[in-house]
Amino acid sequence: MRDDSLTLAPEPVRPAVPALPRDHPQRVVLNDEVHARPSEILVAPLRVSYLAIFAEGEERAQIWRHVQELARRHGAVPASDAVNHYSADLGPFRIKCERHTEFLRLVFIVEGRGQPESFDDPALQSVPADWLAALPGQLITAANVLLQRSDGDWPQPERIAADYFDGNALVGASIADGAAFAFTDFRIRPDGFSRLLVMDHGMTSRQAGRTVQRLLEIDTYRILALLALPMAHALAPFLAARERELAEVTRLLVDARAADEPLLFDRLTRLEAEMESEQSRNHYRFSASVAYEALVDSRIAELREERLAGLQTFREFLQRRFLPAMETCRSTAANQESLSQRLNRVTQLLSTRVDITREAQTQEVLASMDRRARLQLRLQETVEGLSVAAITYYIVGLVGYLAKGMRVAGAPIEVELVMAASIPVVLVLTALALRHRKRRATRETR
């Protein structure tokens, strides 16, 4: 008798994998790019310390090695050199590190203690002090974040400002379609950190991670975009001085004579060199500023803000403070580009004038050469005529000597008559011989 309880269920039939073309070398890398920097899973209450460090060249590698050393110190697997994102639980705290084009982002997370949290005990206090002191690079953003559970009541901005922000004016809003509230004052305190309070009013853990990341990115990209502002302020006097010099050169160009053109051309080429040098130095910064501004606007839009009575939203605050600064940067970059284009047009105009002057001088030289060639031709023809006469005279003299000799020998010859008769013959033959030689020489030189 068969025991049905021991009968094995048939394995499911798996569909055959169709044969596909070979993968593009970048297919997997590009597909995984959207997963390259995932947000952390955050559950209130907790504390976050955030550092954005400006680093280029070797400093970027030094910071990454520094993070690897911190992981080894806490017995964790260090980050690979081939990746740009690393996160790990190191025991007293969690760490997340991301490498970007010109900065690195470090996030330190410490779980809450189930009691009201305070900015006086930031997450960074759990990180070894000697490791922090040896961290390379230049700090561009530092923030302490408190993620707390909302007690269900509508937040009171005045009380929040007094308890967490030393009574400063707040910027805040209901975000994530009412699932959270966010508050900050955008001020750097004596400890070097700004403060951000996020009150969880029903977010999921991943939504909380994305929300905190967006808020921190707004501050980071805002500072990175504003790196162009000091450059714009420093560039303004330079552009004004070059504007005046270009206007002066253009005015002089109207009544300039040919003798003045080399001096004007020298001034313009010097101006062009100065403009090109300055533009190559700041072009990247102005272009990056535009890109960072777009990221700030994108992150604010992703917050999905709703106004809280009596407070400016993040967008309103940045529109009144941040956008005018960005307009200054855009205006300076546009003025620089406009001045460069006008300088190029004036240089082309002067180059055209110089070319016309040179062409006129060339025409004069060619005309002078033509006159000299015609004069040389006439002199040559004169010399040829004299040569024919001289050769004829010499040959007729020889004929005369021959006739005299024949008369002495008894021939009835009139010497003078023979010499006179030979002159036309010798003259024609000599002229033909010289002409033939001249033609032959001309053919050989072609």
C-alpha positions as CSV (number, residue, x, y, z in Angstrom):
1,M,0.0,0.0,0.0
2,R,1.4,3.4,-1.0
3,D,1.8,6.1,1.6
4,D,0.5,9.3,-0.1
5,S,2.0,11.4,2.7
6,L,5.4,10.7,1.3
7,T,4.5,11.6,-2.3
8,L,6.7,14.6,-3.3
9,A,5.0,17.5,-5.1
10,P,6.2,18.0,-8.6
11,E,8.7,20.8,-9.0
12,P,7.2,23.9,-10.7
13,V,8.1,24.1,-14.4
14,R,10.4,27.1,-14.9
15,P,10.1,28.9,-18.2
16,A,13.1,28.6,-20.4
17,V,15.2,31.7,-20.6
18,P,15.3,32.9,-24.1
19,A,18.6,33.5,-25.8
20,L,19.3,37.3,-25.7
21,P,22.0,39.5,-27.3
22,R,25.0,40.1,-25.3
23,D,24.9,42.9,-22.7
24,H,26.2,46.3,-23.4
25,P,29.3,46.8,-21.3
26,Q,27.6,49.6,-19.3
27,R,24.1,48.1,-19.0
28,V,24.4,46.8,-15.4
29,V,26.4,49.8,-14.2
30,L,23.9,52.3,-15.6
31,N,20.9,50.3,-14.3
32,D,22.3,50.2,-10.8
33,E,23.1,54.0,-10.9
34,V,19.5,54.7,-9.7
35,H,20.2,52.5,-6.6
36,A,23.7,53.9,-6.0
37,R,22.9,56.2,-3.1
38,P,19.9,54.8,-1.2
39,S,18.5,56.8,1.7
40,E,18.8,55.4,5.2
41,I,16.0,53.7,7.1
42,L,15.2,56.1,9.9
43,V,12.8,55.4,12.8
44,A,12.0,58.2,15.3
45,P,13.4,59.0,17.8
46,L,17.0,59.4,16.7
47,R,19.8,61.9,16.2
48,V,21.8,62.6,13.1
49,S,25.0,64.5,12.5
50,Y,25.8,65.5,9.0
51,L,29.0,66.7,7.4
52,A,29.5,67.8,3.8
53,I,33.2,68.1,3.0
54,F,34.6,69.9,0.0
55,A,37.5,67.8,-1.4
56,E,39.4,67.5,-4.7
57,G,42.1,65.3,-6.0
58,E,44.1,63.4,-3.3
59,E,41.9,64.7,-0.5
60,R,38.9,62.7,-1.8
61,A,41.0,59.5,-1.6
62,Q,42.3,60.5,1.8
63,I,38.8,60.9,3.2
64,W,37.7,57.6,1.8
65,R,40.7,55.9,3.4
66,H,39.9,57.6,6.6
67,V,36.3,56.2,6.5
68,Q,37.8,52.7,5.8
69,E,40.1,53.1,8.9
70,L,37.1,54.0,11.1
71,A,35.3,50.9,9.9
72,R,38.3,48.7,10.7
73,R,38.6,50.3,14.1
74,H,35.0,49.1,14.9
75,G,35.5,45.7,13.4
76,A,33.3,46.3,10.3
77,V,34.0,45.5,6.7
78,P,35.6,48.7,5.2
79,A,34.3,50.4,2.0
80,S,35.7,49.3,-1.3
81,D,37.7,51.7,-3.4
82,A,35.6,51.0,-6.4
83,V,32.3,52.2,-4.9
84,N,31.0,55.7,-4.2
85,H,28.5,54.8,-1.4
86,Y,29.1,53.0,1.9
87,S,26.9,52.5,5.0
88,A,27.5,50.3,8.0
89,D,26.4,49.8,11.6
90,L,29.6,50.4,13.7
91,G,27.9,49.7,17.1
92,P,27.7,53.0,18.9
93,F,26.5,54.7,15.7
94,R,25.6,54.0,12.0
95,I,27.7,55.7,9.3
96,K,26.8,56.6,5.7
97,C,29.4,58.0,3.3
98,E,28.9,59.2,-0.3
99,R,31.4,60.5,-2.8
100,H,30.2,63.2,-5.2
101,T,31.9,65.2,-7.9
102,E,33.5,67.8,-5.6
103,F,32.4,66.9,-2.1
104,L,31.8,63.9,0.2
105,R,28.9,63.5,2.5
106,L,29.2,61.8,5.9
107,V,26.1,60.9,8.0
108,F,26.3,59.6,11.6
109,I,23.1,58.2,13.1
110,V,22.5,57.4,16.7
111,E,19.2,55.7,17.8
112,G,17.1,57.7,20.4
113,R,16.8,56.8,24.0
114,G,13.0,57.0,24.1
115,Q,13.0,60.3,25.9
116,P,12.9,63.9,24.6
117,E,16.0,64.4,22.5
118,S,18.2,67.5,22.6
119,F,20.7,69.2,20.3
120,D,23.0,69.3,23.3
121,D,23.8,65.6,22.8
122,P,24.5,65.3,19.0
123,A,25.2,62.0,17.3
124,L,28.7,63.1,16.5
125,Q,29.7,62.8,20.2
126,S,29.6,59.0,19.6
127,V,32.3,59.3,16.9
128,P,36.0,59.1,18.1
129,A,37.3,62.6,18.6
130,D,40.8,61.8,17.3
131,W,39.3,60.4,14.1
132,L,37.2,63.6,13.5
133,A,40.2,65.8,14.2
134,A,42.2,64.1,11.5
135,L,39.5,64.3,8.9
136,P,40.8,66.0,5.7
137,G,39.0,68.4,3.4
138,Q,37.1,71.7,3.9
139,L,33.7,71.7,5.7
140,I,30.9,73.3,3.7
141,T,27.9,72.1,5.6
142,A,27.5,70.7,9.2
143,A,24.1,70.0,10.7
144,N,22.6,68.2,13.7
145,V,19.2,66.7,13.1
146,L,16.6,65.6,15.6
147,L,14.0,63.2,14.3
148,Q,11.2,63.0,16.9
149,R,7.7,61.5,17.0
150,S,4.9,64.0,16.9
151,D,2.6,64.0,19.9
152,G,-0.4,64.4,17.6
153,D,-0.9,68.0,18.4
154,W,-0.3,70.8,15.9
155,P,3.2,72.1,16.4
156,Q,3.7,75.4,18.2
157,P,6.4,77.4,16.3
158,E,7.1,79.8,19.2
159,R,7.6,77.0,21.7
160,I,9.8,75.1,19.2
161,A,11.9,78.2,18.6
162,A,12.4,78.7,22.3
163,D,13.2,75.1,23.1
164,Y,15.4,74.2,20.2
165,F,16.6,77.3,18.3
166,D,17.4,79.9,21.0
167,G,14.3,81.9,20.1
168,N,15.5,82.6,16.5
169,A,13.0,83.2,13.7
170,L,12.1,79.8,12.2
171,V,11.6,78.5,8.7
172,G,9.2,75.6,8.7
173,A,6.4,73.7,7.0
174,S,4.2,70.7,7.0
175,I,5.9,68.3,4.5
176,A,5.4,64.9,2.8
177,D,1.7,65.7,2.5
178,G,1.2,66.3,6.2
179,A,3.2,63.2,7.3
180,A,5.9,65.3,9.0
181,F,6.9,68.8,10.1
182,A,10.3,70.4,9.6
183,F,11.9,73.4,11.2
184,T,15.2,75.2,11.0
185,D,16.7,78.7,11.3
186,F,19.5,78.3,8.8
187,R,22.0,79.6,11.3
188,I,25.5,78.2,12.2
189,R,26.0,78.0,15.9
190,P,29.3,78.4,17.9
191,D,29.8,74.7,17.7
192,G,29.9,75.0,13.8
193,F,26.6,73.2,13.3
194,S,23.2,74.3,12.1
195,R,20.0,72.6,13.5
196,L,17.2,70.8,11.9
197,L,14.1,69.5,13.7
198,V,11.9,66.9,12.0
199,M,8.7,65.8,13.7
200,D,7.4,62.4,12.4
201,H,3.6,62.6,12.0
202,G,3.1,59.3,10.3
203,M,6.0,58.7,7.9
204,T,7.3,55.2,7.0
205,S,10.9,54.5,7.9
206,R,12.1,54.8,4.3
207,Q,10.0,58.0,3.8
208,A,11.7,59.4,6.9
209,G,15.1,58.6,5.5
210,R,14.2,60.3,2.2
211,T,12.8,63.3,3.9
212,V,15.8,63.9,6.1
213,Q,18.1,63.4,3.2
214,R,16.2,66.0,1.1
215,L,16.3,68.6,3.9
216,L,20.1,68.1,4.3
217,E,20.7,68.2,0.5
218,I,18.8,71.5,0.3
219,D,21.4,73.1,2.7
220,T,24.3,71.4,1.0
221,Y,23.4,72.3,-2.5
222,R,22.5,75.8,-1.4
223,I,26.1,76.4,-0.1
224,L,27.6,74.8,-3.1
225,A,25.6,77.0,-5.5
226,L,26.6,80.1,-3.5
227,L,30.3,79.3,-3.9
228,A,30.0,81.3,-7.1
229,L,28.8,84.4,-5.3
230,P,32.2,85.6,-3.9
231,M,33.7,85.0,-7.3
232,A,30.9,87.1,-8.9
233,H,31.6,90.0,-6.4
234,A,35.3,89.8,-7.1
235,L,34.8,89.7,-10.9
236,A,32.5,92.7,-11.1
237,P,35.3,95.4,-10.8
238,F,37.4,93.5,-13.3
239,L,34.6,93.4,-15.8
240,A,33.8,97.1,-15.3
241,A,37.4,98.1,-15.9
242,R,37.6,95.9,-19.1
243,E,34.3,97.4,-20.3
244,R,35.8,100.9,-20.0
245,E,38.9,99.9,-21.8
246,L,37.0,98.2,-24.6
247,A,34.8,101.3,-25.0
248,E,38.0,103.5,-25.2
249,V,39.5,101.2,-27.9
250,T,36.3,101.2,-29.9
251,R,36.1,105.0,-29.8
252,L,39.7,105.3,-31.0
253,L,39.1,102.8,-33.7
254,V,36.5,105.1,-35.4
255,D,39.2,107.7,-36.3
256,A,42.2,105.5,-36.3
257,R,44.9,105.8,-39.0
258,A,46.9,102.9,-40.4
259,A,49.8,103.8,-38.1
260,D,47.5,103.5,-35.0
261,E,46.2,100.0,-35.9
262,P,49.2,98.0,-34.4
263,L,48.9,99.7,-31.0
264,L,45.1,99.2,-30.9
265,F,45.5,95.6,-32.0
266,D,48.0,95.0,-29.2
267,R,45.6,96.5,-26.6
268,L,42.8,94.3,-27.9
269,T,44.8,91.1,-27.9
270,R,45.9,91.8,-24.3
271,L,42.3,92.4,-23.3
272,E,41.3,89.1,-25.0
273,A,44.0,87.2,-23.2
274,E,42.9,88.6,-19.8
275,M,39.2,87.8,-20.5
276,E,40.0,84.3,-21.7
277,S,42.2,83.7,-18.6
278,E,39.5,84.9,-16.2
279,Q,36.7,83.0,-18.0
280,S,38.6,79.7,-18.0
281,R,39.2,80.2,-14.3
282,N,35.5,80.8,-13.3
283,H,33.5,79.0,-16.0
284,Y,33.2,75.7,-14.1
285,R,32.2,77.4,-10.9
286,F,29.4,79.4,-12.6
287,S,28.2,76.4,-14.5
288,A,28.2,74.2,-11.4
289,S,26.2,77.0,-9.6
290,V,23.4,76.7,-12.1
291,A,23.3,72.9,-11.7
292,Y,23.3,73.1,-7.9
293,E,20.5,75.7,-8.0
294,A,18.4,73.3,-10.0
295,L,19.0,70.6,-7.4
296,V,17.9,72.9,-4.6
297,D,14.7,73.7,-6.5
298,S,14.1,70.0,-7.1
299,R,14.6,69.0,-3.5
300,I,12.3,71.7,-2.3
301,A,9.6,70.6,-4.7
302,E,10.0,67.0,-3.4
303,L,9.2,68.1,0.1
304,R,5.6,68.9,-0.9
305,E,5.3,71.8,1.6
306,E,2.2,73.1,3.2
307,R,2.3,76.4,5.1
308,L,2.2,76.6,8.8
309,A,0.6,79.8,10.2
310,G,3.2,82.5,10.9
311,L,6.2,80.8,9.3
312,Q,8.0,81.1,6.0
313,T,8.2,77.9,4.0
314,F,11.5,76.6,2.8
315,R,10.7,77.8,-0.7
316,E,9.7,81.3,0.4
317,F,12.8,81.8,2.5
318,L,15.1,80.7,-0.2
319,Q,13.3,82.8,-2.8
320,R,13.9,85.9,-0.8
321,R,17.5,85.1,0.2
322,F,18.9,82.6,-2.1
323,L,17.5,83.5,-5.5
324,P,18.8,87.1,-5.5
325,A,22.3,85.8,-4.9
326,M,21.9,83.3,-7.7
327,E,20.6,86.2,-10.0
328,T,23.9,88.0,-9.2
329,C,25.9,85.0,-10.3
330,R,23.9,84.6,-13.5
331,S,24.1,88.3,-14.3
332,T,27.9,88.3,-13.8
333,A,28.4,85.2,-15.9
334,A,26.2,86.8,-18.6
335,N,28.1,90.1,-18.5
336,Q,31.3,88.2,-18.8
337,E,30.1,86.3,-21.8
338,S,28.7,89.4,-23.4
339,L,31.9,91.3,-22.9
340,S,33.9,88.4,-24.4
341,Q,31.7,88.4,-27.5
342,R,31.9,92.2,-28.0
343,L,35.6,92.1,-27.6
344,N,35.8,89.3,-30.2
345,R,33.7,91.4,-32.6
346,V,35.8,94.5,-32.2
347,T,39.0,92.4,-32.7
348,Q,37.5,91.0,-35.9
349,L,36.6,94.5,-37.1
350,L,40.2,95.7,-36.4
351,S,41.6,92.6,-38.0
352,T,39.5,93.4,-41.1
353,R,40.9,96.9,-41.2
354,V,44.4,95.6,-40.8
355,D,43.8,93.1,-43.6
356,I,42.5,95.9,-45.9
357,T,45.5,98.1,-45.1
358,R,47.9,95.2,-45.8
359,E,46.1,94.5,-49.0
360,A,46.4,98.1,-50.1
361,Q,50.1,98.0,-49.2
362,T,50.5,94.8,-51.1
363,Q,48.9,96.3,-54.2
364,E,51.3,99.2,-54.0
365,V,54.2,96.8,-53.7
366,L,53.0,94.8,-56.7
367,A,52.5,98.0,-58.7
368,S,56.0,99.1,-57.9
369,M,57.4,95.7,-58.8
370,D,55.4,95.9,-62.1
371,R,57.0,99.3,-62.8
372,R,60.4,98.0,-62.0
373,A,59.9,94.9,-64.2
374,R,58.8,97.1,-67.2
375,L,61.8,99.3,-66.6
376,Q,64.1,96.3,-66.5
377,L,62.5,95.0,-69.6
378,R,63.2,98.3,-71.4
379,L,66.7,98.3,-70.1
380,Q,67.2,94.7,-71.2
381,E,65.9,95.6,-74.7
382,T,68.2,98.5,-74.8
383,V,71.1,96.4,-73.8
384,E,70.1,93.8,-76.4
385,G,70.1,96.5,-79.1
386,L,73.5,97.7,-78.0
387,S,74.7,94.1,-77.9
388,V,73.5,93.6,-81.5
389,A,75.2,96.8,-82.6
390,A,78.5,95.8,-80.8
391,I,78.5,92.3,-82.2
392,T,77.7,93.6,-85.7
393,Y,80.5,96.2,-85.5
394,Y,82.9,93.4,-84.4
395,I,81.9,91.0,-87.1
396,V,81.9,93.7,-89.8
397,G,85.4,94.6,-88.7
398,L,86.4,90.9,-89.2
399,V,84.8,91.0,-92.6
400,G,86.8,94.1,-93.4
401,Y,90.0,92.4,-92.4
402,L,89.1,89.4,-94.5
403,A,88.4,91.7,-97.6
404,K,91.7,93.5,-97.1
405,G,93.6,90.2,-97.0
406,M,91.9,89.1,-100.2
407,R,92.6,92.3,-102.0
408,V,96.3,92.0,-101.0
409,A,96.2,88.5,-102.5
410,G,95.1,90.0,-105.8
411,A,91.3,89.8,-105.6
412,P,89.6,92.8,-107.2
413,I,87.6,93.7,-104.1
414,E,86.5,97.0,-102.7
415,V,87.0,96.7,-99.0
416,E,84.6,99.5,-98.0
417,L,81.9,98.1,-100.3
418,V,82.2,94.6,-98.9
419,M,82.0,95.9,-95.3
420,A,79.0,98.1,-96.1
421,A,77.2,95.2,-97.8
422,S,77.9,92.9,-94.9
423,I,76.4,95.2,-92.3
424,P,72.6,94.4,-92.9
425,V,73.3,90.7,-93.2
426,V,75.3,90.5,-90.0
427,L,72.8,92.7,-88.2
428,V,69.9,90.5,-89.1
429,L,71.7,87.3,-88.3
430,T,72.9,88.6,-85.0
431,A,69.4,89.8,-84.0
432,L,67.9,86.4,-84.9
433,A,70.6,84.5,-83.0
434,L,70.0,86.6,-79.8
435,R,66.2,86.2,-80.1
436,H,66.5,82.4,-80.6
437,R,68.8,82.2,-77.5
438,K,66.4,84.3,-75.4
439,R,63.4,82.0,-76.3
440,R,65.4,78.9,-75.5
441,A,66.4,80.4,-72.1
442,T,62.7,81.3,-71.4
443,R,61.6,77.7,-72.1
444,E,64.3,76.2,-69.9
445,T,63.2,78.4,-66.9
446,R,59.5,77.3,-67.1
